[in-house]
Amino acid sequence: MSNVGSWMQTVAVGVLVTARTGQAGWTGLVAAAGFLPIGLLSPLGGVMADRMDRRGWLFATTLGETLFAVALALLAATGHPSPGAVTLLVLGGGAMSAVGFPAYQAMMPDLVAPEELGAAISLSSAQFNLGRVVGPALAGLAIAAGGYAWAFAINAASFFAVLGALIALRLPATPPRSDSLSLRRRLAEGARATFSNPPARFAVLLISVVALTASPFIALVPAMAIDVFHAGAAGTSLLVSAQGVGAVCGALAVTPLVSRFGRRAVLIGDLAGVVASLVGYAAAPDLWAGAAALVLVGACYIGLLAGANTIVQLHAPPALRGRILGIYMMALGILYPLGAVVQGAIAGSGALRVVTAGGALVLGAALVGALAAGRLPAGLDRPALDPNVDARR
């Protein structure tokens, strides 16, 4: 419910600032305001997730997101929301999400047995992408029925689903850690733990390469629909929906595939699938062929993300899980926008198909190189760490 509301707000904000300013620069700025805090603040959120009771910290940050959404609804209700004020409120909500999300992720191994963790993460990915399919459509209905304020108010109300779930949740309380390490030393401890743990290090490096080479296709979907397929806003909606449908299907398929073939084999298959389907998307002769290719891209891409996230969750020591997840999210949050800017600048010369296929082929070359060099950790299919093991040993 909350992700549907968040996607409604994302779409409504983009439409609002575009309508108010008529400038694509403001549209990009407000989108960056929502996403950039993930790259900048996730490590801090990871520290807090390891330092404090994760359930309580997630409740507090979700409440903060709710307040920023309420403020945005009230601003829109005045009828004169300035683009600058909207951007600042989106930035504040994004900051709350960024510092709270590592706790959300780090709680998952406490909610399910280790052998069910991959399925839990897959369900989380599926519901997120289902929100991506449903939210934009509901945003259009809300804006048409009552204006932007309705879309923002529905998003604010949707956070109460999370708050209610956290209130109902029964987990043993995690006492605050009593050591006196500074923030800098806690961050350094998390970085050392990440890069001294082969599966976690592999997952962070994997998501870094994927974010730079393959992930930018997401940001460039509108350009592909408008400039390549000449299909306008309707074409953009079709491509975004196709990717979302594929992602939901792919997320639900991960667990049975892992049960049959193993996590390592499925991860390699998803990597190869992303490469092949992105090349097919770049070479698609028309909009419908592009949409069909994006269904496959969405399925393989979400399987790849879910697989990498599961590796971190299974192999990160419990006392350091939040910080390792924070570093993982920082890599995605910084390198994806960077890759999108670089590929977008190159594609501006009319080479969007070439750029999209080229990024995919670079990822494919990296996969072949990693396999040839034996860089994929052999322990990806091993059971999770015992949660009772002291993480600092």
Buried (B, 14 or more C-beta within 10 A) or exposed (E): BBBBBBBBBBBBBBBBBBEBBEEEEBBBBBBBBBBBBBBBBBBBBBBBBBBBBBBBBBBBBBBBBBBBBBBBBBBBBEEEBEBEBBBBBBBBBBBBBBBBBBBBBBBBBBEBEBEBBBBBBBBBBBBBBBBBBBBBBBBBEBBEEEBBBBBBBBBBBBBBBBBEBBEEEEEEEBEEEEEEEEEEEBBEBBBEBBBEBBBBBBBBBBBBBBBBBBBBBBBBBBBBBBBBBEBEEEBBBBBBBBBBBBBBBBBBBBBEBBEEBEBBBBBBBBBBBBBBBBBBBBEBEEBBBBBBBBBBBBBBBBBBBBBBBBBBBBBBBBBBBBBBBBBBBBBBBBBBBEBBBBBBEBBEEEEBBEBBBBBBBBBBEBBEEBEEEEBBBEBBBEEBBEEEEEBEE
